[in-house]
Amino acid sequence: MSKVKYKIIGMDCPSCAMLIESELEDVGIEARVSYAKQVLEIDDSVDLEKTVKIISGLGYKIEK
């Protein structure tokens, strides 16, 4: 599987990145979030719509 990256908008600190990773992990989505780069990295097989819904529910935006 290959990885894809998306820009995350609205993170204010490293804790924001940890929160996003944790929430995605809770539903079985393995992700890496970098506060410094403002980037989400996930497998290309992950349901992007579901991921966007979770991230939006936390108050952040994802740029495709």
N, CA, C and O atoms as a Tripos MOL2 file, in Angstrom:
@<TRIPOS>MOLECULE
protein
  256   255    64     0     0
PROTEIN
NO_CHARGES

@<TRIPOS>ATOM
      1 N           0.8290   -1.1830    0.0000 N.3       1 MET1
      2 CA          0.0000    0.0000    0.0000 C.3       1 MET1
      3 C           0.8710    1.2430    0.0000 C.2       1 MET1
      4 O           1.9340    1.2910    0.6190 O.2       1 MET1
      5 N           0.3910    2.2280   -0.7040 N.am      2 SER2
      6 CA          1.1430    3.4820   -0.6960 C.3       2 SER2
      7 C           0.4600    4.4830    0.2310 C.2       2 SER2
      8 O          -0.7060    4.3280    0.5950 O.2       2 SER2
      9 N           1.1970    5.4830    0.5900 N.am      3 LYS3
     10 CA          0.7090    6.5060    1.5070 C.3       3 LYS3
     11 C           0.3140    7.7540    0.7180 C.2       3 LYS3
     12 O           0.8970    8.0630   -0.3210 O.2       3 LYS3
     13 N          -0.6810    8.4550    1.2310 N.am      4 VAL4
     14 CA         -1.0750    9.7380    0.6640 C.3       4 VAL4
     15 C          -1.0410   10.7760    1.7730 C.2       4 VAL4
     16 O          -1.2390   10.4600    2.9460 O.2       4 VAL4
     17 N          -0.7890   12.0150    1.3860 N.am      5 LYS5
     18 CA         -0.6950   13.0990    2.3690 C.3       5 LYS5
     19 C          -1.7440   14.1550    2.0630 C.2       5 LYS5
     20 O          -2.0450   14.4540    0.9070 O.2       5 LYS5
     21 N          -2.2900   14.7090    3.1390 N.am      6 TYR6
     22 CA         -3.2740   15.7770    3.0310 C.3       6 TYR6
     23 C          -2.9110   16.8650    4.0200 C.2       6 TYR6
     24 O          -2.4120   16.5850    5.1100 O.2       6 TYR6
     25 N          -3.1630   18.1110    3.6340 N.am      7 LYS7
     26 CA         -2.9030   19.2390    4.5230 C.3       7 LYS7
     27 C          -4.0540   19.3510    5.5150 C.2       7 LYS7
     28 O          -5.2220   19.2480    5.1420 O.2       7 LYS7
     29 N          -3.7090   19.5630    6.7800 N.am      8 ILE8
     30 CA         -4.7060   19.7670    7.8390 C.3       8 ILE8
     31 C          -4.6600   21.2390    8.2290 C.2       8 ILE8
     32 O          -3.5850   21.7910    8.4610 O.2       8 ILE8
     33 N          -5.8060   21.8610    8.3010 N.am      9 ILE9
     34 CA         -5.8910   23.2720    8.6480 C.3       9 ILE9
     35 C          -6.5740   23.4100   10.0110 C.2       9 ILE9
     36 O          -7.6200   22.8110   10.2600 O.2       9 ILE9
     37 N          -5.9640   24.2070   10.8800 N.am     10 GLY10
     38 CA         -6.5800   24.4990   12.1640 C.3      10 GLY10
     39 C          -5.8530   23.9490   13.3780 C.2      10 GLY10
     40 O          -6.2760   24.1900   14.5080 O.2      10 GLY10
     41 N          -4.7640   23.2140   13.1680 N.am     11 MET11
     42 CA         -4.0150   22.7010   14.3170 C.3      11 MET11
     43 C          -3.2060   23.8310   14.9430 C.2      11 MET11
     44 O          -2.5180   24.5760   14.2460 O.2      11 MET11
     45 N          -3.2970   23.9520   16.2750 N.am     12 ASP12
     46 CA         -2.6000   25.0140   16.9860 C.3      12 ASP12
     47 C          -1.3730   24.5410   17.7590 C.2      12 ASP12
     48 O          -0.5300   25.3490   18.1470 O.2      12 ASP12
     49 N          -1.2750   23.2190   17.9820 N.am     13 CYS13
     50 CA         -0.1800   22.7070   18.8060 C.3      13 CYS13
     51 C           0.0020   21.2070   18.5590 C.2      13 CYS13
     52 O          -0.8420   20.5870   17.9120 O.2      13 CYS13
     53 N           1.0790   20.6220   19.0580 N.am     14 PRO14
     54 CA          1.3000   19.1860   18.8830 C.3      14 PRO14
     55 C           0.1800   18.3240   19.4740 C.2      14 PRO14
     56 O          -0.0650   17.2140   19.0010 O.2      14 PRO14
     57 N          -0.4910   18.8290   20.4980 N.am     15 SER15
     58 CA         -1.5970   18.0640   21.0820 C.3      15 SER15
     59 C          -2.7350   17.8810   20.0820 C.2      15 SER15
     60 O          -3.4350   16.8690   20.1170 O.2      15 SER15
     61 N          -2.9220   18.8460   19.2000 N.am     16 CYS16
     62 CA         -3.9490   18.7250   18.1580 C.3      16 CYS16
     63 C          -3.6370   17.5190   17.2600 C.2      16 CYS16
     64 O          -4.5260   16.7350   16.9300 O.2      16 CYS16
     65 N          -2.3850   17.3850   16.8780 N.am     17 ALA17
     66 CA         -1.9690   16.2680   16.0320 C.3      17 ALA17
     67 C          -2.1910   14.9450   16.7530 C.2      17 ALA17
     68 O          -2.6480   13.9720   16.1530 O.2      17 ALA17
     69 N          -1.8660   14.9140   18.0400 N.am     18 MET18
     70 CA         -2.0600   13.6850   18.8190 C.3      18 MET18
     71 C          -3.5480   13.3430   18.9420 C.2      18 MET18
     72 O          -3.9180   12.1700   18.8930 O.2      18 MET18
     73 N          -4.3930   14.3480   19.0990 N.am     19 LEU19
     74 CA         -5.8320   14.1300   19.1950 C.3      19 LEU19
     75 C          -6.3680   13.5220   17.9050 C.2      19 LEU19
     76 O          -7.1410   12.5660   17.9430 O.2      19 LEU19
     77 N          -5.9640   14.0660   16.7770 N.am     20 ILE20
     78 CA         -6.4200   13.5520   15.4840 C.3      20 ILE20
     79 C          -5.9720   12.1060   15.3120 C.2      20 ILE20
     80 O          -6.7740   11.2480   14.9450 O.2      20 ILE20
     81 N          -4.7040   11.8310   15.5730 N.am     21 GLU21
     82 CA         -4.1930   10.4570   15.4630 C.3      21 GLU21
     83 C          -4.9890    9.5130   16.3540 C.2      21 GLU21
     84 O          -5.3600    8.4180   15.9310 O.2      21 GLU21
     85 N          -5.2460    9.9290   17.5660 N.am     22 SER22
     86 CA         -5.9610    9.0940   18.5320 C.3      22 SER22
     87 C          -7.3840    8.8020   18.0780 C.2      22 SER22
     88 O          -7.8390    7.6610   18.1530 O.2      22 SER22
     89 N          -8.0810    9.8160   17.6130 N.am     23 GLU23
     90 CA         -9.4680    9.6330   17.1630 C.3      23 GLU23
     91 C          -9.5350    8.7160   15.9430 C.2      23 GLU23
     92 O         -10.4380    7.8850   15.8400 O.2      23 GLU23
     93 N          -8.5960    8.8630   15.0290 N.am     24 LEU24
     94 CA         -8.5670    7.9940   13.8530 C.3      24 LEU24
     95 C          -8.2190    6.5620   14.2540 C.2      24 LEU24
     96 O          -8.7980    5.6060   13.7380 O.2      24 LEU24
     97 N          -7.2810    6.4250   15.1680 N.am     25 GLU25
     98 CA         -6.8930    5.0980   15.6510 C.3      25 GLU25
     99 C          -8.0780    4.3850   16.3140 C.2      25 GLU25
    100 O          -8.2300    3.1710   16.1770 O.2      25 GLU25
    101 N          -8.9100    5.1390   17.0290 N.am     26 ASP26
    102 CA        -10.0750    4.5580   17.7060 C.3      26 ASP26
    103 C         -11.0460    3.8770   16.7440 C.2      26 ASP26
    104 O         -11.7710    2.9650   17.1410 O.2      26 ASP26
    105 N         -11.0670    4.3140   15.4780 N.am     27 VAL27
    106 CA        -11.9460    3.6920   14.4850 C.3      27 VAL27
    107 C         -11.1720    2.8020   13.5090 C.2      27 VAL27
    108 O         -11.7000    2.3860   12.4780 O.2      27 VAL27
    109 N          -9.9160    2.5190   13.8510 N.am     28 GLY28
    110 CA         -9.1280    1.5740   13.0630 C.3      28 GLY28
    111 C          -8.3540    2.1630   11.9020 C.2      28 GLY28
    112 O          -7.8930    1.4280   11.0280 O.2      28 GLY28
    113 N          -8.2070    3.4730   11.8800 N.am     29 ILE29
    114 CA         -7.4470    4.1220   10.8040 C.3      29 ILE29
    115 C          -6.0550    4.4580   11.3230 C.2      29 ILE29
    116 O          -5.8960    5.2540   12.2480 O.2      29 ILE29
    117 N          -5.0560    3.8400   10.7130 N.am     30 GLU30
    118 CA         -3.6720    4.1200   11.0900 C.3      30 GLU30
    119 C          -3.2270    5.3820   10.3600 C.2      30 GLU30
    120 O          -3.2500    5.4430    9.1310 O.2      30 GLU30
    121 N          -2.8220    6.3840   11.1310 N.am     31 ALA31
    122 CA         -2.4450    7.6620   10.5340 C.3      31 ALA31
    123 C          -1.2580    8.2580   11.2730 C.2      31 ALA31
    124 O          -0.9950    7.9520   12.4360 O.2      31 ALA31
    125 N          -0.5540    9.1200   10.5530 N.am     32 ARG32
    126 CA          0.5150    9.9090   11.1550 C.3      32 ARG32
    127 C           0.1510   11.3630   10.8930 C.2      32 ARG32
    128 O          -0.1660   11.7430    9.7660 O.2      32 ARG32
    129 N           0.1980   12.1600   11.9360 N.am     33 VAL33
    130 CA         -0.1150   13.5800   11.8050 C.3      33 VAL33
    131 C           1.0770   14.3760   12.2950 C.2      33 VAL33
    132 O           1.5820   14.1440   13.3940 O.2      33 VAL33
    133 N           1.5240   15.3130   11.4790 N.am     34 SER34
    134 CA          2.6500   16.1700   11.8330 C.3      34 SER34
    135 C           2.1410   17.5870   12.0540 C.2      34 SER34
    136 O           1.6510   18.2380   11.1320 O.2      34 SER34
    137 N           2.2690   18.0520   13.2950 N.am     35 TYR35
    138 CA          1.8940   19.4350   13.5840 C.3      35 TYR35
    139 C           2.8450   20.3870   12.8620 C.2      35 TYR35
    140 O           2.4100   21.3860   12.2880 O.2      35 TYR35
    141 N           4.1210   20.0840   12.8890 N.am     36 ALA36
    142 CA          5.1240   20.9610   12.2860 C.3      36 ALA36
    143 C           4.8810   21.1610   10.7850 C.2      36 ALA36
    144 O           5.0680   22.2600   10.2630 O.2      36 ALA36
    145 N           4.4690   20.1060   10.1040 N.am     37 LYS37
    146 CA          4.2340   20.1810    8.6610 C.3      37 LYS37
    147 C           2.7660   20.4080    8.3230 C.2      37 LYS37
    148 O           2.4230   20.6680    7.1700 O.2      37 LYS37
    149 N           1.8790   20.3060    9.3540 N.am     38 GLN38
    150 CA          0.4320   20.4570    9.1450 C.3      38 GLN38
    151 C          -0.0810   19.4240    8.1330 C.2      38 GLN38
    152 O          -0.8690   19.7490    7.2450 O.2      38 GLN38
    153 N           0.3820   18.1670    8.2830 N.am     39 VAL39
    154 CA          0.0900   17.1210    7.3080 C.3      39 VAL39
    155 C          -0.4340   15.8640    7.9860 C.2      39 VAL39
    156 O           0.0050   15.4810    9.0700 O.2      39 VAL39
    157 N          -1.3930   15.2330    7.3060 N.am     40 LEU40
    158 CA         -1.9270   13.9190    7.6800 C.3      40 LEU40
    159 C          -1.4260   12.9280    6.6400 C.2      40 LEU40
    160 O          -1.5030   13.1940    5.4410 O.2      40 LEU40
    161 N          -0.9090   11.7800    7.0950 N.am     41 GLU41
    162 CA         -0.4500   10.7380    6.1790 C.3      41 GLU41
    163 C          -1.2010    9.4510    6.5070 C.2      41 GLU41
    164 O          -1.1630    8.9640    7.6370 O.2      41 GLU41
    165 N          -1.8910    8.9040    5.4890 N.am     42 ILE42
    166 CA         -2.6580    7.6670    5.6500 C.3      42 ILE42
    167 C          -2.4300    6.7700    4.4400 C.2      42 ILE42
    168 O          -1.9280    7.2140    3.4070 O.2      42 ILE42
    169 N          -2.8090    5.4920    4.5840 N.am     43 ASP43
    170 CA         -2.7590    4.5750    3.4500 C.3      43 ASP43
    171 C          -3.7770    5.0160    2.4110 C.2      43 ASP43
    172 O          -4.8280    5.5590    2.7520 O.2      43 ASP43
    173 N          -3.4620    4.7820    1.1440 N.am     44 ASP44
    174 CA         -4.3900    5.1790    0.0870 C.3      44 ASP44
    175 C          -5.6710    4.3410    0.0670 C.2      44 ASP44
    176 O          -6.6260    4.6860   -0.6290 O.2      44 ASP44
    177 N          -5.6940    3.2490    0.8240 N.am     45 SER45
    178 CA         -6.8860    2.3940    0.8750 C.3      45 SER45
    179 C          -7.8990    2.8510    1.9300 C.2      45 SER45
    180 O          -9.0050    2.3160    1.9960 O.2      45 SER45
    181 N          -7.5320    3.8240    2.7450 N.am     46 VAL46
    182 CA         -8.4030    4.3120    3.8160 C.3      46 VAL46
    183 C          -9.5590    5.1050    3.2120 C.2      46 VAL46
    184 O          -9.3810    5.8440    2.2440 O.2      46 VAL46
    185 N         -10.7420    4.9420    3.7930 N.am     47 ASP47
    186 CA        -11.9350    5.6670    3.3580 C.3      47 ASP47
    187 C         -11.7520    7.1510    3.6790 C.2      47 ASP47
    188 O         -11.8480    7.5650    4.8340 O.2      47 ASP47
    189 N         -11.4900    7.9380    2.6420 N.am     48 LEU48
    190 CA        -11.2100    9.3570    2.8340 C.3      48 LEU48
    191 C         -12.4300   10.1020    3.3780 C.2      48 LEU48
    192 O         -12.2930   10.9940    4.2160 O.2      48 LEU48
    193 N         -13.5950    9.7450    2.9110 N.am     49 GLU49
    194 CA        -14.8230   10.4120    3.3770 C.3      49 GLU49
    195 C         -15.0000   10.2400    4.8880 C.2      49 GLU49
    196 O         -15.3490   11.1880    5.5920 O.2      49 GLU49
    197 N         -14.7580    9.0370    5.3700 N.am     50 LYS50
    198 CA        -14.8570    8.7510    6.8090 C.3      50 LYS50
    199 C         -13.7970    9.5510    7.5770 C.2      50 LYS50
    200 O         -14.0760   10.0980    8.6440 O.2      50 LYS50
    201 N         -12.5940    9.6110    7.0320 N.am     51 THR51
    202 CA        -11.5030   10.3420    7.6560 C.3      51 THR51
    203 C         -11.8300   11.8340    7.7450 C.2      51 THR51
    204 O         -11.6220   12.4570    8.7860 O.2      51 THR51
    205 N         -12.3370   12.3960    6.6630 N.am     52 VAL52
    206 CA        -12.7060   13.8150    6.6320 C.3      52 VAL52
    207 C         -13.7920   14.1030    7.6580 C.2      52 VAL52
    208 O         -13.7510   15.1280    8.3390 O.2      52 VAL52
    209 N         -14.7630   13.2030    7.7690 N.am     53 LYS53
    210 CA        -15.8620   13.3860    8.7190 C.3      53 LYS53
    211 C         -15.3380   13.4370   10.1590 C.2      53 LYS53
    212 O         -15.7630   14.2810   10.9480 O.2      53 LYS53
    213 N         -14.4300   12.5430   10.4900 N.am     54 ILE54
    214 CA        -13.8560   12.5010   11.8380 C.3      54 ILE54
    215 C         -13.0640   13.7710   12.1180 C.2      54 ILE54
    216 O         -13.2220   14.3830   13.1740 O.2      54 ILE54
    217 N         -12.2200   14.1660   11.1840 N.am     55 ILE55
    218 CA        -11.3790   15.3420   11.3620 C.3      55 ILE55
    219 C         -12.2300   16.6070   11.4520 C.2      55 ILE55
    220 O         -11.9590   17.4800   12.2760 O.2      55 ILE55
    221 N         -13.2450   16.7070   10.6190 N.am     56 SER56
    222 CA        -14.1470   17.8630   10.6400 C.3      56 SER56
    223 C         -14.8950   17.9260   11.9780 C.2      56 SER56
    224 O         -15.1160   19.0090   12.5190 O.2      56 SER56
    225 N         -15.2730   16.7810   12.4950 N.am     57 GLY57
    226 CA        -15.9690   16.7260   13.7740 C.3      57 GLY57
    227 C         -15.1180   17.2170   14.9400 C.2      57 GLY57
    228 O         -15.6400   17.6100   15.9830 O.2      57 GLY57
    229 N         -13.8060   17.1880   14.7490 N.am     58 LEU58
    230 CA        -12.8800   17.6850   15.7700 C.3      58 LEU58
    231 C         -12.5960   19.1870   15.6160 C.2      58 LEU58
    232 O         -11.9330   19.7950   16.4560 O.2      58 LEU58
    233 N         -13.1090   19.7690   14.5300 N.am     59 GLY59
    234 CA        -12.9270   21.2030   14.3140 C.3      59 GLY59
    235 C         -11.7930   21.5720   13.3880 C.2      59 GLY59
    236 O         -11.3820   22.7310   13.3460 O.2      59 GLY59
    237 N         -11.2800   20.6090   12.6440 N.am     60 TYR60
    238 CA        -10.1810   20.8730   11.7170 C.3      60 TYR60
    239 C         -10.6650   20.6660   10.2900 C.2      60 TYR60
    240 O         -11.7010   20.0410   10.0640 O.2      60 TYR60
    241 N          -9.9180   21.1870    9.3340 N.am     61 LYS61
    242 CA        -10.2360   21.0010    7.9150 C.3      61 LYS61
    243 C          -9.1220   20.1890    7.2720 C.2      61 LYS61
    244 O          -7.9680   20.2250    7.6990 O.2      61 LYS61
    245 N          -9.5030   19.4590    6.2340 N.am     62 ILE62
    246 CA         -8.5200   18.6820    5.4910 C.3      62 ILE62
    247 C          -8.6040   19.1290    4.0330 C.2      62 ILE62
    248 O          -9.6920   19.2050    3.4620 O.2      62 ILE62
    249 N          -7.4520   19.4240    3.4370 N.am     63 GLU63
    250 CA         -7.3910   19.8030    2.0250 C.3      63 GLU63
    251 C          -6.9970   18.6050    1.2120 C.2      63 GLU63
    252 O          -5.9650   17.9810    1.4580 O.2      63 GLU63
    253 N          -7.8190   18.2870    0.2460 N.am     64 LYS64
    254 CA         -7.5520   17.1240   -0.6150 C.3      64 LYS64
    255 C          -6.6050   17.4850   -1.7240 C.2      64 LYS64
    256 O          -6.2650   16.6350   -2.5470 O.2      64 LYS64
@<TRIPOS>BOND
     1     1     2 1
     2     2     3 1
     3     3     4 2
     4     3     5 am
     5     5     6 1
     6     6     7 1
     7     7     8 2
     8     7     9 am
     9     9    10 1
    10    10    11 1
    11    11    12 2
    12    11    13 am
    13    13    14 1
    14    14    15 1
    15    15    16 2
    16    15    17 am
    17    17    18 1
    18    18    19 1
    19    19    20 2
    20    19    21 am
    21    21    22 1
    22    22    23 1
    23    23    24 2
    24    23    25 am
    25    25    26 1
    26    26    27 1
    27    27    28 2
    28    27    29 am
    29    29    30 1
    30    30    31 1
    31    31    32 2
    32    31    33 am
    33    33    34 1
    34    34    35 1
    35    35    36 2
    36    35    37 am
    37    37    38 1
    38    38    39 1
    39    39    40 2
    40    39    41 am
    41    41    42 1
    42    42    43 1
    43    43    44 2
    44    43    45 am
    45    45    46 1
    46    46    47 1
    47    47    48 2
    48    47    49 am
    49    49    50 1
    50    50    51 1
    51    51    52 2
    52    51    53 am
    53    53    54 1
    54    54    55 1
    55    55    56 2
    56    55    57 am
    57    57    58 1
    58    58    59 1
    59    59    60 2
    60    59    61 am
    61    61    62 1
    62    62    63 1
    63    63    64 2
    64    63    65 am
    65    65    66 1
    66    66    67 1
    67    67    68 2
    68    67    69 am
    69    69    70 1
    70    70    71 1
    71    71    72 2
    72    71    73 am
    73    73    74 1
    74    74    75 1
    75    75    76 2
    76    75    77 am
    77    77    78 1
    78    78    79 1
    79    79    80 2
    80    79    81 am
    81    81    82 1
    82    82    83 1
    83    83    84 2
    84    83    85 am
    85    85    86 1
    86    86    87 1
    87    87    88 2
    88    87    89 am
    89    89    90 1
    90    90    91 1
    91    91    92 2
    92    91    93 am
    93    93    94 1
    94    94    95 1
    95    95    96 2
    96    95    97 am
    97    97    98 1
    98    98    99 1
    99    99   100 2
   100    99   101 am
   101   101   102 1
   102   102   103 1
   103   103   104 2
   104   103   105 am
   105   105   106 1
   106   106   107 1
   107   107   108 2
   108   107   109 am
   109   109   110 1
   110   110   111 1
   111   111   112 2
   112   111   113 am
   113   113   114 1
   114   114   115 1
   115   115   116 2
   116   115   117 am
   117   117   118 1
   118   118   119 1
   119   119   120 2
   120   119   121 am
   121   121   122 1
   122   122   123 1
   123   123   124 2
   124   123   125 am
   125   125   126 1
   126   126   127 1
   127   127   128 2
   128   127   129 am
   129   129   130 1
   130   130   131 1
   131   131   132 2
   132   131   133 am
   133   133   134 1
   134   134   135 1
   135   135   136 2
   136   135   137 am
   137   137   138 1
   138   138   139 1
   139   139   140 2
   140   139   141 am
   141   141   142 1
   142   142   143 1
   143   143   144 2
   144   143   145 am
   145   145   146 1
   146   146   147 1
   147   147   148 2
   148   147   149 am
   149   149   150 1
   150   150   151 1
   151   151   152 2
   152   151   153 am
   153   153   154 1
   154   154   155 1
   155   155   156 2
   156   155   157 am
   157   157   158 1
   158   158   159 1
   159   159   160 2
   160   159   161 am
   161   161   162 1
   162   162   163 1
   163   163   164 2
   164   163   165 am
   165   165   166 1
   166   166   167 1
   167   167   168 2
   168   167   169 am
   169   169   170 1
   170   170   171 1
   171   171   172 2
   172   171   173 am
   173   173   174 1
   174   174   175 1
   175   175   176 2
   176   175   177 am
   177   177   178 1
   178   178   179 1
   179   179   180 2
   180   179   181 am
   181   181   182 1
   182   182   183 1
   183   183   184 2
   184   183   185 am
   185   185   186 1
   186   186   187 1
   187   187   188 2
   188   187   189 am
   189   189   190 1
   190   190   191 1
   191   191   192 2
   192   191   193 am
   193   193   194 1
   194   194   195 1
   195   195   196 2
   196   195   197 am
   197   197   198 1
   198   198   199 1
   199   199   200 2
   200   199   201 am
   201   201   202 1
   202   202   203 1
   203   203   204 2
   204   203   205 am
   205   205   206 1
   206   206   207 1
   207   207   208 2
   208   207   209 am
   209   209   210 1
   210   210   211 1
   211   211   212 2
   212   211   213 am
   213   213   214 1
   214   214   215 1
   215   215   216 2
   216   215   217 am
   217   217   218 1
   218   218   219 1
   219   219   220 2
   220   219   221 am
   221   221   222 1
   222   222   223 1
   223   223   224 2
   224   223   225 am
   225   225   226 1
   226   226   227 1
   227   227   228 2
   228   227   229 am
   229   229   230 1
   230   230   231 1
   231   231   232 2
   232   231   233 am
   233   233   234 1
   234   234   235 1
   235   235   236 2
   236   235   237 am
   237   237   238 1
   238   238   239 1
   239   239   240 2
   240   239   241 am
   241   241   242 1
   242   242   243 1
   243   243   244 2
   244   243   245 am
   245   245   246 1
   246   246   247 1
   247   247   248 2
   248   247   249 am
   249   249   250 1
   250   250   251 1
   251   251   252 2
   252   251   253 am
   253   253   254 1
   254   254   255 1
   255   255   256 2
@<TRIPOS>SUBSTRUCTURE
     1 MET1         2 RESIDUE 1 A MET
     2 SER2         6 RESIDUE 1 A SER
     3 LYS3        10 RESIDUE 1 A LYS
     4 VAL4        14 RESIDUE 1 A VAL
     5 LYS5        18 RESIDUE 1 A LYS
     6 TYR6        22 RESIDUE 1 A TYR
     7 LYS7        26 RESIDUE 1 A LYS
     8 ILE8        30 RESIDUE 1 A ILE
     9 ILE9        34 RESIDUE 1 A ILE
    10 GLY10       38 RESIDUE 1 A GLY
    11 MET11       42 RESIDUE 1 A MET
    12 ASP12       46 RESIDUE 1 A ASP
    13 CYS13       50 RESIDUE 1 A CYS
    14 PRO14       54 RESIDUE 1 A PRO
    15 SER15       58 RESIDUE 1 A SER
    16 CYS16       62 RESIDUE 1 A CYS
    17 ALA17       66 RESIDUE 1 A ALA
    18 MET18       70 RESIDUE 1 A MET
    19 LEU19       74 RESIDUE 1 A LEU
    20 ILE20       78 RESIDUE 1 A ILE
    21 GLU21       82 RESIDUE 1 A GLU
    22 SER22       86 RESIDUE 1 A SER
    23 GLU23       90 RESIDUE 1 A GLU
    24 LEU24       94 RESIDUE 1 A LEU
    25 GLU25       98 RESIDUE 1 A GLU
    26 ASP26      102 RESIDUE 1 A ASP
    27 VAL27      106 RESIDUE 1 A VAL
    28 GLY28      110 RESIDUE 1 A GLY
    29 ILE29      114 RESIDUE 1 A ILE
    30 GLU30      118 RESIDUE 1 A GLU
    31 ALA31      122 RESIDUE 1 A ALA
    32 ARG32      126 RESIDUE 1 A ARG
    33 VAL33      130 RESIDUE 1 A VAL
    34 SER34      134 RESIDUE 1 A SER
    35 TYR35      138 RESIDUE 1 A TYR
    36 ALA36      142 RESIDUE 1 A ALA
    37 LYS37      146 RESIDUE 1 A LYS
    38 GLN38      150 RESIDUE 1 A GLN
    39 VAL39      154 RESIDUE 1 A VAL
    40 LEU40      158 RESIDUE 1 A LEU
    41 GLU41      162 RESIDUE 1 A GLU
    42 ILE42      166 RESIDUE 1 A ILE
    43 ASP43      170 RESIDUE 1 A ASP
    44 ASP44      174 RESIDUE 1 A ASP
    45 SER45      178 RESIDUE 1 A SER
    46 VAL46      182 RESIDUE 1 A VAL
    47 ASP47      186 RESIDUE 1 A ASP
    48 LEU48      190 RESIDUE 1 A LEU
    49 GLU49      194 RESIDUE 1 A GLU
    50 LYS50      198 RESIDUE 1 A LYS
    51 THR51      202 RESIDUE 1 A THR
    52 VAL52      206 RESIDUE 1 A VAL
    53 LYS53      210 RESIDUE 1 A LYS
    54 ILE54      214 RESIDUE 1 A ILE
    55 ILE55      218 RESIDUE 1 A ILE
    56 SER56      222 RESIDUE 1 A SER
    57 GLY57      226 RESIDUE 1 A GLY
    58 LEU58      230 RESIDUE 1 A LEU
    59 GLY59      234 RESIDUE 1 A GLY
    60 TYR60      238 RESIDUE 1 A TYR
    61 LYS61      242 RESIDUE 1 A LYS
    62 ILE62      246 RESIDUE 1 A ILE
    63 GLU63      250 RESIDUE 1 A GLU
    64 LYS64      254 RESIDUE 1 A LYS
